[in-house]
Amino acid sequence: MTMTISAKGQITVPVEIREALGLTSGTKIEVELGPKGSFIARKATEGSFFAQLQAMAKDAKVPYRDSREAMNVLRGQVEEGDVD
């Protein structure tokens, strides 16, 4: 696979690789130099449980008013129309 580096130094990871590794918008990857001018990229190690919750909240489609409301939604205890 060939990728092109943009003027900003960015590359686009092909969809096949993103799907295989579960990479989504905002996912962090680790990159290191490999042998003979190569580099190795891998999905970054998951952070703490709290960091994972923060990432989930960032991508949430429902705006939570407080942490109790968020937990109720996660537990499935909120009826339709309870959340704006």
PyMOL Python script that loads the backbone (N, CA, C, O; Angstrom):
from pymol import cmd

cmd.read_pdbstr("""\
ATOM      1  N   MET A   1       0.835  -1.163   0.000  1.00  0.00           N
ATOM      2  CA  MET A   1       0.000   0.000   0.000  1.00  0.00           C
ATOM      3  C   MET A   1       0.885   1.232   0.000  1.00  0.00           C
ATOM      4  O   MET A   1       1.873   1.307   0.731  1.00  0.00           O
ATOM      5  N   THR A   2       0.523   2.176  -0.813  1.00  0.00           N
ATOM      6  CA  THR A   2       1.268   3.426  -0.877  1.00  0.00           C
ATOM      7  C   THR A   2       0.398   4.551  -0.345  1.00  0.00           C
ATOM      8  O   THR A   2      -0.770   4.672  -0.715  1.00  0.00           O
ATOM      9  N   MET A   3       0.967   5.368   0.518  1.00  0.00           N
ATOM     10  CA  MET A   3       0.266   6.530   1.061  1.00  0.00           C
ATOM     11  C   MET A   3       1.106   7.758   0.760  1.00  0.00           C
ATOM     12  O   MET A   3       2.324   7.666   0.605  1.00  0.00           O
ATOM     13  N   THR A   4       0.453   8.904   0.677  1.00  0.00           N
ATOM     14  CA  THR A   4       1.141  10.158   0.393  1.00  0.00           C
ATOM     15  C   THR A   4       1.089  11.041   1.624  1.00  0.00           C
ATOM     16  O   THR A   4       0.048  11.147   2.273  1.00  0.00           O
ATOM     17  N   ILE A   5       2.193  11.668   1.943  1.00  0.00           N
ATOM     18  CA  ILE A   5       2.246  12.599   3.066  1.00  0.00           C
ATOM     19  C   ILE A   5       1.753  13.958   2.590  1.00  0.00           C
ATOM     20  O   ILE A   5       2.214  14.470   1.571  1.00  0.00           O
ATOM     21  N   SER A   6       0.809  14.542   3.337  1.00  0.00           N
ATOM     22  CA  SER A   6       0.261  15.850   2.965  1.00  0.00           C
ATOM     23  C   SER A   6       1.251  16.959   3.308  1.00  0.00           C
ATOM     24  O   SER A   6       2.290  16.714   3.921  1.00  0.00           O
ATOM     25  N   ALA A   7       0.915  18.171   2.908  1.00  0.00           N
ATOM     26  CA  ALA A   7       1.753  19.333   3.204  1.00  0.00           C
ATOM     27  C   ALA A   7       1.879  19.556   4.711  1.00  0.00           C
ATOM     28  O   ALA A   7       2.853  20.149   5.175  1.00  0.00           O
ATOM     29  N   LYS A   8       0.882  19.074   5.480  1.00  0.00           N
ATOM     30  CA  LYS A   8       0.918  19.209   6.937  1.00  0.00           C
ATOM     31  C   LYS A   8       1.620  18.033   7.601  1.00  0.00           C
ATOM     32  O   LYS A   8       1.660  17.963   8.829  1.00  0.00           O
ATOM     33  N   GLY A   9       2.177  17.106   6.821  1.00  0.00           N
ATOM     34  CA  GLY A   9       2.870  15.952   7.394  1.00  0.00           C
ATOM     35  C   GLY A   9       1.939  14.833   7.801  1.00  0.00           C
ATOM     36  O   GLY A   9       2.331  13.966   8.583  1.00  0.00           O
ATOM     37  N   GLN A  10       0.716  14.824   7.293  1.00  0.00           N
ATOM     38  CA  GLN A  10      -0.277  13.825   7.669  1.00  0.00           C
ATOM     39  C   GLN A  10      -0.385  12.742   6.605  1.00  0.00           C
ATOM     40  O   GLN A  10      -0.112  12.976   5.427  1.00  0.00           O
ATOM     41  N   ILE A  11      -0.788  11.552   7.040  1.00  0.00           N
ATOM     42  CA  ILE A  11      -1.087  10.466   6.108  1.00  0.00           C
ATOM     43  C   ILE A  11      -2.492   9.959   6.406  1.00  0.00           C
ATOM     44  O   ILE A  11      -2.994  10.105   7.520  1.00  0.00           O
ATOM     45  N   THR A  12      -3.111   9.368   5.410  1.00  0.00           N
ATOM     46  CA  THR A  12      -4.423   8.751   5.605  1.00  0.00           C
ATOM     47  C   THR A  12      -4.203   7.252   5.714  1.00  0.00           C
ATOM     48  O   THR A  12      -3.612   6.634   4.828  1.00  0.00           O
ATOM     49  N   VAL A  13      -4.677   6.677   6.798  1.00  0.00           N
ATOM     50  CA  VAL A  13      -4.562   5.234   7.002  1.00  0.00           C
ATOM     51  C   VAL A  13      -5.684   4.571   6.202  1.00  0.00           C
ATOM     52  O   VAL A  13      -6.851   4.917   6.388  1.00  0.00           O
ATOM     53  N   PRO A  14      -5.360   3.637   5.326  1.00  0.00           N
ATOM     54  CA  PRO A  14      -6.377   2.991   4.502  1.00  0.00           C
ATOM     55  C   PRO A  14      -7.467   2.330   5.347  1.00  0.00           C
ATOM     56  O   PRO A  14      -7.204   1.834   6.443  1.00  0.00           O
ATOM     57  N   VAL A  15      -8.688   2.331   4.824  1.00  0.00           N
ATOM     58  CA  VAL A  15      -9.853   1.822   5.541  1.00  0.00           C
ATOM     59  C   VAL A  15      -9.653   0.378   5.994  1.00  0.00           C
ATOM     60  O   VAL A  15     -10.108   0.016   7.079  1.00  0.00           O
ATOM     61  N   GLU A  16      -8.994  -0.448   5.206  1.00  0.00           N
ATOM     62  CA  GLU A  16      -8.781  -1.853   5.585  1.00  0.00           C
ATOM     63  C   GLU A  16      -7.983  -1.958   6.876  1.00  0.00           C
ATOM     64  O   GLU A  16      -8.271  -2.800   7.727  1.00  0.00           O
ATOM     65  N   ILE A  17      -6.983  -1.101   7.015  1.00  0.00           N
ATOM     66  CA  ILE A  17      -6.143  -1.113   8.218  1.00  0.00           C
ATOM     67  C   ILE A  17      -6.919  -0.547   9.401  1.00  0.00           C
ATOM     68  O   ILE A  17      -6.863  -1.096  10.502  1.00  0.00           O
ATOM     69  N   ARG A  18      -7.650   0.559   9.176  1.00  0.00           N
ATOM     70  CA  ARG A  18      -8.444   1.148  10.267  1.00  0.00           C
ATOM     71  C   ARG A  18      -9.459   0.153  10.801  1.00  0.00           C
ATOM     72  O   ARG A  18      -9.618   0.016  12.014  1.00  0.00           O
ATOM     73  N   GLU A  19     -10.144  -0.540   9.906  1.00  0.00           N
ATOM     74  CA  GLU A  19     -11.146  -1.515  10.351  1.00  0.00           C
ATOM     75  C   GLU A  19     -10.506  -2.692  11.081  1.00  0.00           C
ATOM     76  O   GLU A  19     -11.032  -3.150  12.095  1.00  0.00           O
ATOM     77  N   ALA A  20      -9.382  -3.181  10.579  1.00  0.00           N
ATOM     78  CA  ALA A  20      -8.716  -4.332  11.197  1.00  0.00           C
ATOM     79  C   ALA A  20      -8.230  -4.016  12.609  1.00  0.00           C
ATOM     80  O   ALA A  20      -8.248  -4.882  13.483  1.00  0.00           O
ATOM     81  N   LEU A  21      -7.797  -2.775  12.832  1.00  0.00           N
ATOM     82  CA  LEU A  21      -7.268  -2.389  14.142  1.00  0.00           C
ATOM     83  C   LEU A  21      -8.299  -1.685  15.013  1.00  0.00           C
ATOM     84  O   LEU A  21      -8.018  -1.375  16.171  1.00  0.00           O
ATOM     85  N   GLY A  22      -9.484  -1.429  14.477  1.00  0.00           N
ATOM     86  CA  GLY A  22     -10.504  -0.731  15.252  1.00  0.00           C
ATOM     87  C   GLY A  22     -10.171   0.730  15.473  1.00  0.00           C
ATOM     88  O   GLY A  22     -10.498   1.295  16.516  1.00  0.00           O
ATOM     89  N   LEU A  23      -9.519   1.347  14.491  1.00  0.00           N
ATOM     90  CA  LEU A  23      -9.141   2.750  14.609  1.00  0.00           C
ATOM     91  C   LEU A  23     -10.309   3.630  14.188  1.00  0.00           C
ATOM     92  O   LEU A  23     -10.875   3.440  13.112  1.00  0.00           O
ATOM     93  N   THR A  24     -10.670   4.589  15.030  1.00  0.00           N
ATOM     94  CA  THR A  24     -11.716   5.543  14.712  1.00  0.00           C
ATOM     95  C   THR A  24     -11.169   6.945  14.923  1.00  0.00           C
ATOM     96  O   THR A  24     -10.047   7.115  15.401  1.00  0.00           O
ATOM     97  N   SER A  25     -11.947   7.929  14.571  1.00  0.00           N
ATOM     98  CA  SER A  25     -11.525   9.313  14.743  1.00  0.00           C
ATOM     99  C   SER A  25     -11.117   9.557  16.192  1.00  0.00           C
ATOM    100  O   SER A  25     -11.871   9.244  17.113  1.00  0.00           O
ATOM    101  N   GLY A  26      -9.946  10.104  16.390  1.00  0.00           N
ATOM    102  CA  GLY A  26      -9.459  10.389  17.734  1.00  0.00           C
ATOM    103  C   GLY A  26      -8.649   9.274  18.377  1.00  0.00           C
ATOM    104  O   GLY A  26      -8.061   9.466  19.442  1.00  0.00           O
ATOM    105  N   THR A  27      -8.613   8.092  17.727  1.00  0.00           N
ATOM    106  CA  THR A  27      -7.824   6.985  18.267  1.00  0.00           C
ATOM    107  C   THR A  27      -6.344   7.363  18.213  1.00  0.00           C
ATOM    108  O   THR A  27      -5.869   7.892  17.208  1.00  0.00           O
ATOM    109  N   LYS A  28      -5.637   7.095  19.273  1.00  0.00           N
ATOM    110  CA  LYS A  28      -4.195   7.381  19.306  1.00  0.00           C
ATOM    111  C   LYS A  28      -3.431   6.168  18.801  1.00  0.00           C
ATOM    112  O   LYS A  28      -3.806   5.026  19.066  1.00  0.00           O
ATOM    113  N   ILE A  29      -2.353   6.431  18.069  1.00  0.00           N
ATOM    114  CA  ILE A  29      -1.471   5.364  17.609  1.00  0.00           C
ATOM    115  C   ILE A  29      -0.057   5.674  18.066  1.00  0.00           C
ATOM    116  O   ILE A  29       0.312   6.833  18.254  1.00  0.00           O
ATOM    117  N   GLU A  30       0.727   4.621  18.241  1.00  0.00           N
ATOM    118  CA  GLU A  30       2.134   4.755  18.594  1.00  0.00           C
ATOM    119  C   GLU A  30       2.952   4.461  17.346  1.00  0.00           C
ATOM    120  O   GLU A  30       2.640   3.536  16.596  1.00  0.00           O
ATOM    121  N   VAL A  31       3.998   5.248  17.126  1.00  0.00           N
ATOM    122  CA  VAL A  31       4.858   5.069  15.962  1.00  0.00           C
ATOM    123  C   VAL A  31       6.297   4.996  16.442  1.00  0.00           C
ATOM    124  O   VAL A  31       6.712   5.765  17.309  1.00  0.00           O
ATOM    125  N   GLU A  32       7.055   4.066  15.873  1.00  0.00           N
ATOM    126  CA  GLU A  32       8.476   3.974  16.201  1.00  0.00           C
ATOM    127  C   GLU A  32       9.260   3.651  14.929  1.00  0.00           C
ATOM    128  O   GLU A  32       8.726   3.099  13.967  1.00  0.00           O
ATOM    129  N   LEU A  33      10.523   4.007  14.957  1.00  0.00           N
ATOM    130  CA  LEU A  33      11.386   3.706  13.815  1.00  0.00           C
ATOM    131  C   LEU A  33      11.652   2.212  13.754  1.00  0.00           C
ATOM    132  O   LEU A  33      11.918   1.567  14.769  1.00  0.00           O
ATOM    133  N   GLY A  34      11.574   1.679  12.548  1.00  0.00           N
ATOM    134  CA  GLY A  34      11.862   0.272  12.329  1.00  0.00           C
ATOM    135  C   GLY A  34      13.175   0.123  11.583  1.00  0.00           C
ATOM    136  O   GLY A  34      13.890   1.104  11.381  1.00  0.00           O
ATOM    137  N   PRO A  35      13.496  -1.090  11.173  1.00  0.00           N
ATOM    138  CA  PRO A  35      14.744  -1.310  10.450  1.00  0.00           C
ATOM    139  C   PRO A  35      14.681  -0.810   9.010  1.00  0.00           C
ATOM    140  O   PRO A  35      13.611  -0.771   8.403  1.00  0.00           O
ATOM    141  N   LYS A  36      15.818  -0.433   8.480  1.00  0.00           N
ATOM    142  CA  LYS A  36      15.982  -0.074   7.069  1.00  0.00           C
ATOM    143  C   LYS A  36      15.015   1.002   6.589  1.00  0.00           C
ATOM    144  O   LYS A  36      14.387   0.849   5.542  1.00  0.00           O
ATOM    145  N   GLY A  37      14.891   2.084   7.346  1.00  0.00           N
ATOM    146  CA  GLY A  37      14.078   3.218   6.922  1.00  0.00           C
ATOM    147  C   GLY A  37      12.579   3.013   7.023  1.00  0.00           C
ATOM    148  O   GLY A  37      11.818   3.745   6.390  1.00  0.00           O
ATOM    149  N   SER A  38      12.142   2.053   7.787  1.00  0.00           N
ATOM    150  CA  SER A  38      10.706   1.820   7.948  1.00  0.00           C
ATOM    151  C   SER A  38      10.229   2.398   9.273  1.00  0.00           C
ATOM    152  O   SER A  38      11.030   2.782  10.126  1.00  0.00           O
ATOM    153  N   PHE A  39       8.914   2.450   9.428  1.00  0.00           N
ATOM    154  CA  PHE A  39       8.374   2.782  10.736  1.00  0.00           C
ATOM    155  C   PHE A  39       7.240   1.826  11.041  1.00  0.00           C
ATOM    156  O   PHE A  39       6.603   1.276  10.143  1.00  0.00           O
ATOM    157  N   ILE A  40       7.005   1.643  12.321  1.00  0.00           N
ATOM    158  CA  ILE A  40       5.992   0.716  12.799  1.00  0.00           C
ATOM    159  C   ILE A  40       4.940   1.540  13.525  1.00  0.00           C
ATOM    160  O   ILE A  40       5.262   2.336  14.407  1.00  0.00           O
ATOM    161  N   ALA A  41       3.680   1.345  13.149  1.00  0.00           N
ATOM    162  CA  ALA A  41       2.579   2.039  13.802  1.00  0.00           C
ATOM    163  C   ALA A  41       1.640   0.993  14.394  1.00  0.00           C
ATOM    164  O   ALA A  41       1.358  -0.029  13.769  1.00  0.00           O
ATOM    165  N   ARG A  42       1.159   1.263  15.609  1.00  0.00           N
ATOM    166  CA  ARG A  42       0.212   0.354  16.254  1.00  0.00           C
ATOM    167  C   ARG A  42      -0.755   1.174  17.088  1.00  0.00           C
ATOM    168  O   ARG A  42      -0.452   2.294  17.498  1.00  0.00           O
ATOM    169  N   LYS A  43      -1.914   0.603  17.332  1.00  0.00           N
ATOM    170  CA  LYS A  43      -2.898   1.256  18.183  1.00  0.00           C
ATOM    171  C   LYS A  43      -2.279   1.432  19.561  1.00  0.00           C
ATOM    172  O   LYS A  43      -1.701   0.496  20.112  1.00  0.00           O
ATOM    173  N   ALA A  44      -2.402   2.630  20.114  1.00  0.00           N
ATOM    174  CA  ALA A  44      -1.812   2.915  21.421  1.00  0.00           C
ATOM    175  C   ALA A  44      -2.469   2.058  22.489  1.00  0.00           C
ATOM    176  O   ALA A  44      -3.644   1.703  22.390  1.00  0.00           O
ATOM    177  N   THR A  45      -1.696   1.736  23.502  1.00  0.00           N
ATOM    178  CA  THR A  45      -2.196   0.965  24.630  1.00  0.00           C
ATOM    179  C   THR A  45      -3.316   1.742  25.293  1.00  0.00           C
ATOM    180  O   THR A  45      -3.222   2.952  25.498  1.00  0.00           O
ATOM    181  N   GLU A  46      -4.375   1.024  25.624  1.00  0.00           N
ATOM    182  CA  GLU A  46      -5.517   1.669  26.289  1.00  0.00           C
ATOM    183  C   GLU A  46      -5.060   2.287  27.598  1.00  0.00           C
ATOM    184  O   GLU A  46      -4.216   1.738  28.306  1.00  0.00           O
ATOM    185  N   GLY A  47      -5.635   3.440  27.904  1.00  0.00           N
ATOM    186  CA  GLY A  47      -5.315   4.123  29.151  1.00  0.00           C
ATOM    187  C   GLY A  47      -6.096   3.543  30.312  1.00  0.00           C
ATOM    188  O   GLY A  47      -6.592   2.419  30.247  1.00  0.00           O
ATOM    189  N   SER A  48      -6.195   4.303  31.344  1.00  0.00           N
ATOM    190  CA  SER A  48      -6.928   3.888  32.527  1.00  0.00           C
ATOM    191  C   SER A  48      -8.420   3.778  32.214  1.00  0.00           C
ATOM    192  O   SER A  48      -8.882   4.255  31.177  1.00  0.00           O
ATOM    193  N   PHE A  49      -9.154   3.156  33.105  1.00  0.00           N
ATOM    194  CA  PHE A  49     -10.602   3.033  32.941  1.00  0.00           C
ATOM    195  C   PHE A  49     -11.227   4.411  32.822  1.00  0.00           C
ATOM    196  O   PHE A  49     -12.127   4.618  32.008  1.00  0.00           O
ATOM    197  N   PHE A  50     -10.755   5.360  33.632  1.00  0.00           N
ATOM    198  CA  PHE A  50     -11.275   6.720  33.586  1.00  0.00           C
ATOM    199  C   PHE A  50     -11.022   7.361  32.229  1.00  0.00           C
ATOM    200  O   PHE A  50     -11.900   8.041  31.698  1.00  0.00           O
ATOM    201  N   ALA A  51      -9.836   7.155  31.658  1.00  0.00           N
ATOM    202  CA  ALA A  51      -9.512   7.706  30.338  1.00  0.00           C
ATOM    203  C   ALA A  51     -10.416   7.100  29.268  1.00  0.00           C
ATOM    204  O   ALA A  51     -10.828   7.795  28.339  1.00  0.00           O
ATOM    205  N   GLN A  52     -10.727   5.814  29.390  1.00  0.00           N
ATOM    206  CA  GLN A  52     -11.630   5.179  28.434  1.00  0.00           C
ATOM    207  C   GLN A  52     -13.030   5.775  28.536  1.00  0.00           C
ATOM    208  O   GLN A  52     -13.684   5.991  27.516  1.00  0.00           O
ATOM    209  N   LEU A  53     -13.496   6.042  29.755  1.00  0.00           N
ATOM    210  CA  LEU A  53     -14.806   6.666  29.934  1.00  0.00           C
ATOM    211  C   LEU A  53     -14.841   8.069  29.329  1.00  0.00           C
ATOM    212  O   LEU A  53     -15.834   8.469  28.723  1.00  0.00           O
ATOM    213  N   GLN A  54     -13.752   8.805  29.501  1.00  0.00           N
ATOM    214  CA  GLN A  54     -13.685  10.140  28.921  1.00  0.00           C
ATOM    215  C   GLN A  54     -13.776  10.066  27.402  1.00  0.00           C
ATOM    216  O   GLN A  54     -14.449  10.887  26.780  1.00  0.00           O
ATOM    217  N   ALA A  55     -13.108   9.091  26.806  1.00  0.00           N
ATOM    218  CA  ALA A  55     -13.155   8.928  25.355  1.00  0.00           C
ATOM    219  C   ALA A  55     -14.565   8.576  24.903  1.00  0.00           C
ATOM    220  O   ALA A  55     -15.037   9.082  23.884  1.00  0.00           O
ATOM    221  N   MET A  56     -15.236   7.714  25.650  1.00  0.00           N
ATOM    222  CA  MET A  56     -16.616   7.357  25.305  1.00  0.00           C
ATOM    223  C   MET A  56     -17.521   8.585  25.389  1.00  0.00           C
ATOM    224  O   MET A  56     -18.371   8.791  24.523  1.00  0.00           O
ATOM    225  N   ALA A  57     -17.345   9.388  26.413  1.00  0.00           N
ATOM    226  CA  ALA A  57     -18.180  10.575  26.597  1.00  0.00           C
ATOM    227  C   ALA A  57     -17.957  11.573  25.469  1.00  0.00           C
ATOM    228  O   ALA A  57     -18.895  12.235  25.026  1.00  0.00           O
ATOM    229  N   LYS A  58     -16.732  11.678  25.010  1.00  0.00           N
ATOM    230  CA  LYS A  58     -16.409  12.602  23.923  1.00  0.00           C
ATOM    231  C   LYS A  58     -17.171  12.237  22.654  1.00  0.00           C
ATOM    232  O   LYS A  58     -17.612  13.119  21.916  1.00  0.00           O
ATOM    233  N   ASP A  59     -17.327  10.936  22.397  1.00  0.00           N
ATOM    234  CA  ASP A  59     -18.005  10.473  21.196  1.00  0.00           C
ATOM    235  C   ASP A  59     -19.501  10.251  21.393  1.00  0.00           C
ATOM    236  O   ASP A  59     -20.190   9.831  20.463  1.00  0.00           O
ATOM    237  N   ALA A  60     -20.009  10.525  22.587  1.00  0.00           N
ATOM    238  CA  ALA A  60     -21.420  10.250  22.891  1.00  0.00           C
ATOM    239  C   ALA A  60     -22.339  11.115  22.040  1.00  0.00           C
ATOM    240  O   ALA A  60     -22.045  12.278  21.762  1.00  0.00           O
ATOM    241  N   LYS A  61     -23.452  10.525  21.634  1.00  0.00           N
ATOM    242  CA  LYS A  61     -24.444  11.235  20.836  1.00  0.00           C
ATOM    243  C   LYS A  61     -25.474  11.939  21.705  1.00  0.00           C
ATOM    244  O   LYS A  61     -26.260  12.742  21.202  1.00  0.00           O
ATOM    245  N   VAL A  62     -25.481  11.648  23.009  1.00  0.00           N
ATOM    246  CA  VAL A  62     -26.463  12.213  23.931  1.00  0.00           C
ATOM    247  C   VAL A  62     -25.746  13.192  24.857  1.00  0.00           C
ATOM    248  O   VAL A  62     -24.767  12.821  25.505  1.00  0.00           O
ATOM    249  N   PRO A  63     -26.217  14.425  24.927  1.00  0.00           N
ATOM    250  CA  PRO A  63     -25.585  15.379  25.856  1.00  0.00           C
ATOM    251  C   PRO A  63     -26.076  15.123  27.279  1.00  0.00           C
ATOM    252  O   PRO A  63     -27.252  15.327  27.579  1.00  0.00           O
ATOM    253  N   TYR A  64     -25.192  14.684  28.135  1.00  0.00           N
ATOM    254  CA  TYR A  64     -25.564  14.386  29.515  1.00  0.00           C
ATOM    255  C   TYR A  64     -25.509  15.645  30.360  1.00  0.00           C
ATOM    256  O   TYR A  64     -24.594  16.457  30.225  1.00  0.00           O
ATOM    257  N   ARG A  65     -26.486  15.798  31.223  1.00  0.00           N
ATOM    258  CA  ARG A  65     -26.511  16.963  32.100  1.00  0.00           C
ATOM    259  C   ARG A  65     -25.616  16.763  33.315  1.00  0.00           C
ATOM    260  O   ARG A  65     -25.053  17.724  33.840  1.00  0.00           O
ATOM    261  N   ASP A  66     -25.483  15.509  33.765  1.00  0.00           N
ATOM    262  CA  ASP A  66     -24.617  15.230  34.900  1.00  0.00           C
ATOM    263  C   ASP A  66     -24.211  13.756  34.863  1.00  0.00           C
ATOM    264  O   ASP A  66     -24.691  12.996  34.022  1.00  0.00           O
ATOM    265  N   SER A  67     -23.335  13.361  35.771  1.00  0.00           N
ATOM    266  CA  SER A  67     -22.812  11.996  35.755  1.00  0.00           C
ATOM    267  C   SER A  67     -23.892  10.964  36.092  1.00  0.00           C
ATOM    268  O   SER A  67     -23.857   9.852  35.564  1.00  0.00           O
ATOM    269  N   ARG A  68     -24.839  11.304  36.951  1.00  0.00           N
ATOM    270  CA  ARG A  68     -25.921  10.368  37.284  1.00  0.00           C
ATOM    271  C   ARG A  68     -26.750  10.056  36.036  1.00  0.00           C
ATOM    272  O   ARG A  68     -27.095   8.901  35.785  1.00  0.00           O
ATOM    273  N   GLU A  69     -27.059  11.071  35.275  1.00  0.00           N
ATOM    274  CA  GLU A  69     -27.830  10.878  34.045  1.00  0.00           C
ATOM    275  C   GLU A  69     -27.053  10.006  33.048  1.00  0.00           C
ATOM    276  O   GLU A  69     -27.625   9.128  32.402  1.00  0.00           O
ATOM    277  N   ALA A  70     -25.756  10.258  32.934  1.00  0.00           N
ATOM    278  CA  ALA A  70     -24.928   9.462  32.033  1.00  0.00           C
ATOM    279  C   ALA A  70     -24.931   7.994  32.452  1.00  0.00           C
ATOM    280  O   ALA A  70     -25.054   7.108  31.606  1.00  0.00           O
ATOM    281  N   MET A  71     -24.798   7.736  33.738  1.00  0.00           N
ATOM    282  CA  MET A  71     -24.791   6.350  34.216  1.00  0.00           C
ATOM    283  C   MET A  71     -26.144   5.675  33.972  1.00  0.00           C
ATOM    284  O   MET A  71     -26.188   4.497  33.620  1.00  0.00           O
ATOM    285  N   ASN A  72     -27.238   6.402  34.154  1.00  0.00           N
ATOM    286  CA  ASN A  72     -28.554   5.842  33.885  1.00  0.00           C
ATOM    287  C   ASN A  72     -28.705   5.466  32.416  1.00  0.00           C
ATOM    288  O   ASN A  72     -29.271   4.423  32.089  1.00  0.00           O
ATOM    289  N   VAL A  73     -28.194   6.324  31.533  1.00  0.00           N
ATOM    290  CA  VAL A  73     -28.258   6.016  30.104  1.00  0.00           C
ATOM    291  C   VAL A  73     -27.429   4.774  29.804  1.00  0.00           C
ATOM    292  O   VAL A  73     -27.876   3.890  29.073  1.00  0.00           O
ATOM    293  N   LEU A  74     -26.228   4.703  30.361  1.00  0.00           N
ATOM    294  CA  LEU A  74     -25.367   3.543  30.125  1.00  0.00           C
ATOM    295  C   LEU A  74     -25.994   2.257  30.659  1.00  0.00           C
ATOM    296  O   LEU A  74     -25.816   1.186  30.079  1.00  0.00           O
ATOM    297  N   ARG A  75     -26.724   2.368  31.759  1.00  0.00           N
ATOM    298  CA  ARG A  75     -27.375   1.199  32.346  1.00  0.00           C
ATOM    299  C   ARG A  75     -28.714   0.883  31.682  1.00  0.00           C
ATOM    300  O   ARG A  75     -29.333  -0.137  31.984  1.00  0.00           O
ATOM    301  N   GLY A  76     -29.165   1.762  30.772  1.00  0.00           N
ATOM    302  CA  GLY A  76     -30.423   1.530  30.084  1.00  0.00           C
ATOM    303  C   GLY A  76     -31.640   1.882  30.903  1.00  0.00           C
ATOM    304  O   GLY A  76     -32.718   1.332  30.675  1.00  0.00           O
ATOM    305  N   GLN A  77     -31.492   2.804  31.871  1.00  0.00           N
ATOM    306  CA  GLN A  77     -32.591   3.132  32.770  1.00  0.00           C
ATOM    307  C   GLN A  77     -33.304   4.431  32.400  1.00  0.00           C
ATOM    308  O   GLN A  77     -34.134   4.915  33.170  1.00  0.00           O
ATOM    309  N   VAL A  78     -32.996   5.001  31.237  1.00  0.00           N
ATOM    310  CA  VAL A  78     -33.612   6.246  30.848  1.00  0.00           C
ATOM    311  C   VAL A  78     -34.644   5.983  29.766  1.00  0.00           C
ATOM    312  O   VAL A  78     -34.361   5.323  28.766  1.00  0.00           O
ATOM    313  N   GLU A  79     -35.825   6.498  29.977  1.00  0.00           N
ATOM    314  CA  GLU A  79     -36.914   6.342  29.002  1.00  0.00           C
ATOM    315  C   GLU A  79     -36.729   7.346  27.875  1.00  0.00           C
ATOM    316  O   GLU A  79     -36.099   8.387  28.064  1.00  0.00           O
ATOM    317  N   GLU A  80     -37.271   7.041  26.714  1.00  0.00           N
ATOM    318  CA  GLU A  80     -37.187   7.946  25.573  1.00  0.00           C
ATOM    319  C   GLU A  80     -37.803   9.283  25.958  1.00  0.00           C
ATOM    320  O   GLU A  80     -38.866   9.331  26.577  1.00  0.00           O
ATOM    321  N   GLY A  81     -37.138  10.353  25.594  1.00  0.00           N
ATOM    322  CA  GLY A  81     -37.621  11.695  25.910  1.00  0.00           C
ATOM    323  C   GLY A  81     -37.088  12.239  27.215  1.00  0.00           C
ATOM    324  O   GLY A  81     -37.301  13.416  27.504  1.00  0.00           O
ATOM    325  N   ASP A  82     -36.401  11.435  28.026  1.00  0.00           N
ATOM    326  CA  ASP A  82     -35.870  11.909  29.309  1.00  0.00           C
ATOM    327  C   ASP A  82     -34.641  12.783  29.124  1.00  0.00           C
ATOM    328  O   ASP A  82     -34.319  13.595  29.991  1.00  0.00           O
ATOM    329  N   VAL A  83     -33.946  12.620  27.988  1.00  0.00           N
ATOM    330  CA  VAL A  83     -32.717  13.365  27.737  1.00  0.00           C
ATOM    331  C   VAL A  83     -32.943  14.270  26.542  1.00  0.00           C
ATOM    332  O   VAL A  83     -33.416  13.822  25.497  1.00  0.00           O
ATOM    333  N   ASP A  84     -32.606  15.548  26.694  1.00  0.00           N
ATOM    334  CA  ASP A  84     -32.760  16.501  25.575  1.00  0.00           C
ATOM    335  C   ASP A  84     -31.786  16.207  24.477  1.00  0.00           C
ATOM    336  O   ASP A  84     -31.772  16.903  23.462  1.00  0.00           O
TER     337      ASP A  84
END
""", "prot")
cmd.dss("prot")
cmd.show_as("cartoon", "prot")
cmd.util.cbc("prot")
cmd.orient("prot")
